[in-house]
């Protein structure tokens, strides 16, 4: 489970204790969740249970690598129009998650072919003019028309009441490579301010449902 759009030190420190696996720090200047003005790198918990993911959109290679070093990022999530070559070159320095904005007309198979050798993970988010954080879902059935061959993150408008929907999605034969669930704006009381009780309830409920479904 990845919680994206975080920047408050107190909330960051609480994430490992809630069973969260990854935290997303946004380095896209036009985002209301832009982390750099708010976050001291030293405030990010250096906890082995919590992987740090930097979220970028059409940023330059030098800026991404500088943020990786300054904020001790272990993964980068590319949410813009980065081409396969850019992703592949960045892979030499850090693990890469390539995000795709999905609508009813998105050709998932074509995206897979283009980027199959250029990233470590896919992430599927809701289509639109802005790179993420809309709070809206896309039609998950679009993903299931063909098997997704690479480990992927499911994102886009996932909220506190979506545990059953996530489990049902994960059961589909074409979704066996579901790697992580990415939550953000539906858990906020303000930009970058998470309702930590809602996060805890969701994490607990999802992990319980997952264990009951797959570890019987």
URFENTA-V208141 format. One record per residue. RES is the residue in three letters. NEAR is the number of other C-alpha atoms within 8 Angstrom. D_LAST is the distance of its C-alpha to the last C-alpha in Angstrom with 1 decimal. Layout:
# URFENTA-V208141
RES_NEAR_D_LAST + RES_NEAR_D_LAST
This chain:
# URFENTA-V208141
UNK_10_21.2 + UNK_12_25.0 + UNK_12_27.5 + UNK_11_30.8 + UNK_14_34.3 + UNK_16_34.5 + UNK_13_37.8 + UNK_10_38.1 + UNK_9_38.0 + UNK_6_36.5 + UNK_11_33.6 + UNK_12_33.0 + UNK_9_32.9 + UNK_8_30.2 + UNK_10_27.7 + UNK_11_26.1 + UNK_6_25.5 + UNK_9_23.7 + UNK_9_21.1 + UNK_13_22.9 + UNK_10_23.1 + UNK_11_26.3 + UNK_15_29.4 + UNK_13_31.8 + UNK_14_35.5 + UNK_14_37.8 + UNK_10_41.0 + UNK_10_42.3 + UNK_5_45.6 + UNK_5_45.6 + UNK_7_42.3 + UNK_6_42.5 + UNK_10_39.7 + UNK_14_41.9 + UNK_12_41.0 + UNK_7_44.1 + UNK_5_46.6 + UNK_8_44.1 + UNK_10_42.2 + UNK_7_43.6 + UNK_7_41.8 + UNK_6_41.8 + UNK_7_39.8 + UNK_10_36.7 + UNK_8_34.3 + UNK_5_34.2 + UNK_7_30.6 + UNK_5_28.6 + UNK_6_25.4 + UNK_13_27.2 + UNK_12_28.5 + UNK_12_31.7 + UNK_13_32.2 + UNK_14_35.7 + UNK_13_36.1 + UNK_14_39.3 + UNK_11_41.0 + UNK_9_43.9 + UNK_8_44.8 + UNK_6_46.9 + UNK_7_45.7 + UNK_6_47.7 + UNK_8_46.4 + UNK_10_42.7 + UNK_9_43.3 + UNK_8_45.3 + UNK_11_42.5 + UNK_12_40.0 + UNK_8_42.3 + UNK_8_43.3 + UNK_9_39.9 + UNK_8_38.0 + UNK_13_35.8 + UNK_10_33.1 + UNK_12_32.5 + UNK_14_34.7 + UNK_12_33.8 + UNK_13_36.6 + UNK_14_36.9 + UNK_9_40.3 + UNK_6_42.0 + UNK_10_41.6 + UNK_6_42.2 + UNK_10_40.3 + UNK_7_43.1 + UNK_8_42.9 + UNK_13_39.2 + UNK_11_39.5 + UNK_8_42.3 + UNK_10_40.4 + UNK_12_37.4 + UNK_6_39.7 + UNK_7_39.6 + UNK_9_36.2 + UNK_10_32.9 + UNK_14_33.4 + UNK_13_31.3 + UNK_13_33.3 + UNK_12_32.9 + UNK_10_33.8 + UNK_11_34.9 + UNK_11_33.5 + UNK_10_35.2 + UNK_7_35.2 + UNK_5_37.5 + UNK_7_35.8 + UNK_6_35.6 + UNK_9_32.3 + UNK_7_33.0 + UNK_7_36.4 + UNK_8_35.1 + UNK_10_32.7 + UNK_7_35.6 + UNK_8_37.9 + UNK_9_35.7 + UNK_8_33.4 + UNK_7_35.3 + UNK_10_36.3 + UNK_14_33.3 + UNK_11_30.1 + UNK_11_28.1 + UNK_13_28.8 + UNK_12_28.6 + UNK_13_29.0 + UNK_14_30.9 + UNK_15_32.9 + UNK_9_36.3 + UNK_6_39.6 + UNK_4_42.6 + UNK_6_41.0 + UNK_9_38.5 + UNK_9_35.5 + UNK_9_35.2 + UNK_9_36.1 + UNK_10_33.3 + UNK_8_32.9 + UNK_9_30.1 + UNK_12_30.8 + UNK_7_29.5 + UNK_7_26.2 + UNK_6_26.6 + UNK_10_29.4 + UNK_9_27.0 + UNK_11_25.0 + UNK_7_28.1 + UNK_8_27.7 + UNK_9_25.0 + UNK_13_25.3 + UNK_6_25.9 + UNK_9_25.9 + UNK_11_23.5 + UNK_13_24.3 + UNK_13_24.3 + UNK_11_24.0 + UNK_12_26.9 + UNK_16_29.4 + UNK_15_29.5 + UNK_13_25.8 + UNK_8_26.1 + UNK_11_24.5 + UNK_6_23.3 + UNK_8_21.7 + UNK_11_18.1 + UNK_8_17.0 + UNK_7_19.5 + UNK_8_18.1 + UNK_11_14.5 + UNK_8_16.2 + UNK_9_18.4 + UNK_9_15.9 + UNK_8_14.3 + UNK_9_17.8 + UNK_6_18.6 + UNK_10_21.5 + UNK_12_19.7 + UNK_9_17.4 + UNK_10_19.8 + UNK_10_19.3 + UNK_7_19.9 + UNK_9_20.7 + UNK_9_21.6 + UNK_13_25.2 + UNK_15_26.6 + UNK_13_30.2 + UNK_12_32.8 + UNK_10_30.7 + UNK_13_30.0 + UNK_11_33.7 + UNK_7_36.4 + UNK_6_38.9 + UNK_8_39.1 + UNK_12_37.0 + UNK_10_36.4 + UNK_11_32.8 + UNK_9_31.6 + UNK_8_29.5 + UNK_6_28.0 + UNK_9_26.7 + UNK_12_25.4 + UNK_10_23.5 + UNK_9_22.1 + UNK_11_20.9 + UNK_12_19.4 + UNK_9_17.5 + UNK_9_16.4 + UNK_10_15.3 + UNK_8_13.4 + UNK_8_11.6 + UNK_11_10.9 + UNK_10_10.0 + UNK_9_7.4 + UNK_8_5.9 + UNK_7_6.5 + UNK_6_5.9 + UNK_6_3.8 + UNK_5_0.0
